[in-house]
Amino acid sequence: MGFATGLMADVYRSHAAPFDDRTLFAWHAMLMNGRRDIADVGRYRTHEDAMQVVSGALHAPRVHFEAPASDTVPM
């Protein structure tokens, strides 16, 4: 079963259950399965860099969202 299939099956099975950190981290680990370039798979991020959702050209990026700083997110 592929990671997307496994994730969607888990979402379907647990859609009515309370959403908690454990579920979030499990889903994140399924999505990032095999990625070696991401340090914080299946847990809250810990780096100091801002996490942003960005689009556009490199010379004219558009920031759509910037997440709270890592040190303000509960562990």
N, CA, C and O atoms as a DFTB+ gen file, in Angstrom:
300 C
 N C O
     1  1       0.851      -1.170       0.000
     2  2       0.000       0.000       0.000
     3  2       0.898       1.234       0.000
     4  3       1.804       1.337       0.826
     5  1       0.658       2.166      -0.912
     6  2       1.440       3.389      -0.991
     7  2       1.132       4.331       0.154
     8  3       0.122       4.184       0.842
     9  1       2.022       5.313       0.355
    10  2       1.831       6.228       1.483
    11  2       0.534       7.005       1.353
    12  3      -0.156       7.209       2.352
    13  1       0.181       7.447       0.147
    14  2      -1.058       8.224      -0.022
    15  2      -2.271       7.350       0.260
    16  3      -3.232       7.803       0.882
    17  1      -2.233       6.119      -0.186
    18  2      -3.337       5.199       0.062
    19  2      -3.455       4.915       1.553
    20  3      -4.560       4.898       2.095
    21  1      -2.332       4.693       2.215
    22  2      -2.337       4.443       3.652
    23  2      -2.845       5.641       4.441
    24  3      -3.595       5.485       5.406
    25  1      -2.437       6.832       4.030
    26  2      -2.886       8.042       4.701
    27  2      -4.383       8.224       4.515
    28  3      -5.095       8.486       5.484
    29  1      -4.868       8.091       3.302
    30  2      -6.291       8.282       3.039
    31  2      -7.120       7.212       3.748
    32  3      -8.214       7.501       4.231
    33  1      -6.613       5.989       3.816
    34  2      -7.323       4.932       4.542
    35  2      -7.410       5.286       6.028
    36  3      -8.447       5.077       6.658
    37  1      -6.322       5.822       6.586
    38  2      -6.330       6.209       7.990
    39  2      -7.276       7.387       8.233
    40  3      -7.983       7.413       9.240
    41  1      -7.292       8.344       7.334
    42  2      -8.220       9.478       7.447
    43  2      -9.656       8.959       7.428
    44  3     -10.482       9.390       8.232
    45  1      -9.953       8.040       6.518
    46  2     -11.308       7.491       6.414
    47  2     -11.702       6.739       7.685
    48  3     -12.817       6.884       8.185
    49  1     -10.766       5.932       8.200
    50  2     -11.056       5.135       9.396
    51  2     -11.202       5.989      10.656
    52  3     -11.974       5.650      11.553
    53  1     -10.462       7.091      10.722
    54  2     -10.416       7.837      11.979
    55  2     -11.016       9.242      11.883
    56  3     -10.743      10.086      12.736
    57  1     -11.813       9.496      10.876
    58  2     -12.323      10.852      10.661
    59  2     -13.159      11.391      11.832
    60  3     -13.216      12.603      12.041
    61  1     -13.794      10.514      12.581
    62  2     -14.650      10.960      13.687
    63  2     -13.904      11.039      15.019
    64  3     -14.437      11.553      16.002
    65  1     -12.679      10.533      15.049
    66  2     -11.897      10.545      16.290
    67  2     -11.358      11.947      16.555
    68  3     -11.157      12.722      15.620
    69  1     -11.123      12.277      17.818
    70  2     -10.513      13.579      18.121
    71  2      -9.147      13.692      17.440
    72  3      -8.390      12.724      17.375
    73  1      -8.853      14.870      16.942
    74  2      -7.577      15.105      16.255
    75  2      -6.555      15.546      17.290
    76  3      -6.781      16.514      18.017
    77  1      -5.434      14.841      17.360
    78  2      -4.424      15.161      18.357
    79  2      -3.036      15.135      17.725
    80  3      -2.884      14.831      16.542
    81  1      -2.024      15.460      18.534
    82  2      -0.644      15.482      18.046
    83  2      -0.222      14.139      17.473
    84  3       0.443      14.078      16.439
    85  1      -0.609      13.072      18.144
    86  2      -0.215      11.728      17.703
    87  2      -0.702      11.455      16.281
    88  3       0.041      10.929      15.452
    89  1      -1.961      11.818      16.007
    90  2      -2.523      11.618      14.667
    91  2      -1.802      12.506      13.654
    92  3      -1.424      12.042      12.578
    93  1      -1.613      13.773      13.994
    94  2      -0.915      14.702      13.111
    95  2       0.467      14.181      12.748
    96  3       0.846      14.182      11.577
    97  1       1.222      13.734      13.749
    98  2       2.583      13.262      13.512
    99  2       2.597      11.983      12.680
   100  3       3.478      11.803      11.839
   101  1       1.633      11.096      12.904
   102  2       1.551       9.864      12.111
   103  2       1.268      10.194      10.651
   104  3       1.885       9.624       9.751
   105  1       0.340      11.108      10.418
   106  2       0.024      11.505       9.035
   107  2       1.223      12.180       8.377
   108  3       1.515      11.931       7.208
   109  1       1.912      13.027       9.120
   110  2       3.089      13.697       8.574
   111  2       4.165      12.681       8.213
   112  3       4.795      12.789       7.161
   113  1       4.374      11.701       9.075
   114  2       5.368      10.664       8.791
   115  2       4.988       9.880       7.532
   116  3       5.859       9.519       6.740
   117  1       3.678       9.612       7.346
   118  2       3.237       8.919       6.131
   119  2       3.508       9.770       4.891
   120  3       3.974       9.251       3.876
   121  1       3.225      11.058       4.963
   122  2       3.443      11.950       3.822
   123  2       4.914      12.109       3.478
   124  3       5.272      12.194       2.303
   125  1       5.762      12.150       4.487
   126  2       7.189      12.398       4.277
   127  2       8.002      11.115       4.198
   128  3       9.231      11.156       4.247
   129  1       7.335       9.990       4.079
   130  2       7.992       8.688       4.045
   131  2       9.149       8.674       3.042
   132  3       8.967       8.928       1.851
   133  1      10.326       8.375       3.553
   134  2      11.499       8.269       2.697
   135  2      12.267       9.563       2.510
   136  3      13.372       9.539       1.968
   137  1      11.722      10.688       2.938
   138  2      12.426      11.965       2.782
   139  2      13.572      12.034       3.779
   140  3      13.366      11.837       4.977
   141  1      14.760      12.307       3.303
   142  2      15.918      12.414       4.174
   143  2      16.377      13.866       4.332
   144  3      17.302      14.155       5.091
   145  1      15.724      14.768       3.611
   146  2      16.128      16.174       3.653
   147  2      15.317      16.989       4.662
   148  3      15.524      18.196       4.792
   149  1      14.402      16.340       5.373
   150  2      13.575      17.019       6.363
   151  2      13.913      16.441       7.725
   152  3      13.744      15.246       7.965
   153  1      14.394      17.303       8.616
   154  2      14.865      16.836       9.922
   155  2      13.729      16.468      10.858
   156  3      13.852      15.509      11.620
   157  1      12.635      17.197      10.823
   158  2      11.569      17.027      11.810
   159  2      10.360      16.301      11.237
   160  3       9.274      16.873      11.158
   161  1      10.537      15.061      10.840
   162  2       9.427      14.263      10.311
   163  2       8.684      13.636      11.482
   164  3       9.289      12.994      12.341
   165  1       7.377      13.826      11.511
   166  2       6.556      13.225      12.554
   167  2       6.684      13.895      13.904
   168  3       6.459      13.260      14.934
   169  1       7.040      15.158      13.917
   170  2       7.107      15.925      15.161
   171  2       7.051      17.412      14.795
   172  3       7.149      17.771      13.622
   173  1       6.894      18.264      15.797
   174  2       6.908      19.697      15.532
   175  2       8.303      20.125      15.107
   176  3       9.299      19.566      15.566
   177  1       8.369      21.106      14.240
   178  2       9.662      21.600      13.769
   179  2      10.398      22.302      14.901
   180  3       9.787      22.836      15.826
   181  1      11.711      22.288      14.808
   182  2      12.531      22.863      15.864
   183  2      13.527      23.890      15.344
   184  3      14.231      24.509      16.142
   185  1      13.608      24.091      14.041
   186  2      14.590      25.016      13.483
   187  2      14.165      26.468      13.678
   188  3      12.994      26.757      13.922
   189  1      15.123      27.366      13.567
   190  2      14.849      28.780      13.786
   191  2      14.303      29.484      12.553
   192  3      13.703      30.552      12.669
   193  1      14.502      28.902      11.371
   194  2      14.039      29.532      10.136
   195  2      12.517      29.590      10.101
   196  3      11.836      28.698      10.607
   197  1      12.000      30.644       9.499
   198  2      10.551      30.778       9.341
   199  2      10.052      29.735       8.350
   200  3      10.708      29.466       7.343
   201  1       8.896      29.152       8.634
   202  2       8.248      28.237       7.701
   203  2       7.222      29.069       6.945
   204  3       6.325      29.665       7.540
   205  1       7.369      29.100       5.611
   206  2       6.496      29.927       4.792
   207  2       5.913      29.134       3.639
   208  3       6.511      28.174       3.154
   209  1       4.736      29.556       3.212
   210  2       4.141      29.072       1.968
   211  2       4.358      30.209       0.976
   212  3       3.840      31.313       1.150
   213  1       5.142      29.916      -0.078
   214  2       5.585      30.954      -1.014
   215  2       5.290      30.512      -2.439
   216  3       5.386      29.330      -2.769
   217  1       4.927      31.483      -3.284
   218  2       4.780      31.205      -4.713
   219  2       5.438      32.339      -5.485
   220  3       5.868      33.339      -4.909
   221  1       5.505      32.167      -6.778
   222  2       6.062      33.209      -7.636
   223  2       7.503      32.945      -8.010
   224  3       8.101      31.942      -7.620
   225  1       8.041      33.874      -8.776
   226  2       9.419      33.770      -9.248
   227  2      10.399      34.010      -8.100
   228  3      10.068      34.668      -7.113
   229  1      11.607      33.469      -8.243
   230  2      12.619      33.635      -7.205
   231  2      12.939      35.106      -6.944
   232  3      13.231      35.489      -5.811
   233  1      12.885      35.922      -7.987
   234  2      13.208      37.339      -7.822
   235  2      12.023      38.160      -7.288
   236  3      12.191      39.321      -6.914
   237  1      10.833      37.557      -7.254
   238  2       9.642      38.266      -6.764
   239  2       8.711      37.297      -6.031
   240  3       7.576      37.085      -6.457
   241  1       9.188      36.713      -4.935
   242  2       8.349      35.735      -4.233
   243  2       7.148      36.399      -3.553
   244  3       7.207      37.555      -3.133
   245  1       6.076      35.642      -3.460
   246  2       4.889      36.112      -2.743
   247  2       4.657      35.174      -1.561
   248  3       4.422      33.980      -1.748
   249  1       4.723      35.715      -0.346
   250  2       4.517      34.926       0.862
   251  2       3.018      34.918       1.167
   252  3       2.421      35.967       1.413
   253  1       2.419      33.730       1.150
   254  2       0.994      33.581       1.421
   255  2       0.721      33.339       2.902
   256  3      -0.338      33.697       3.418
   257  1       1.686      32.728       3.572
   258  2       1.501      32.363       4.985
   259  2       2.861      32.207       5.624
   260  3       3.783      31.669       5.012
   261  1       2.991      32.681       6.868
   262  2       4.184      32.406       7.656
   263  2       3.730      31.826       8.980
   264  3       2.930      32.428       9.696
   265  1       4.250      30.648       9.297
   266  2       3.867      29.947      10.516
   267  2       4.484      30.617      11.738
   268  3       5.481      31.331      11.630
   269  1       3.884      30.380      12.898
   270  2       4.487      30.892      14.131
   271  2       5.909      30.348      14.300
   272  3       6.230      29.276      13.788
   273  1       6.740      31.075      15.003
   274  2       8.111      30.634      15.258
   275  2       8.099      29.278      15.977
   276  3       7.207      28.998      16.778
   277  1       9.086      28.457      15.683
   278  2       9.155      27.112      16.264
   279  2       9.116      27.123      17.789
   280  3       8.504      26.252      18.407
   281  1       9.773      28.115      18.390
   282  2       9.834      28.132      19.864
   283  2       8.516      28.537      20.520
   284  3       8.404      28.487      21.745
   285  1       7.511      28.938      19.726
   286  2       6.211      29.267      20.293
   287  2       5.187      28.150      20.131
   288  3       4.067      28.244      20.633
   289  1       5.583      27.084      19.419
   290  2       4.692      25.948      19.182
   291  2       4.874      24.942      20.318
   292  3       6.011      24.632      20.675
   293  1       3.789      24.425      20.898
   294  2       3.939      23.464      21.990
   295  2       4.685      22.210      21.546
   296  3       4.590      21.793      20.392
   297  1       5.410      21.632      22.456
   298  2       6.191      20.420      22.145
   299  2       5.495      19.196      22.629
   300  3       6.003      18.088      22.455
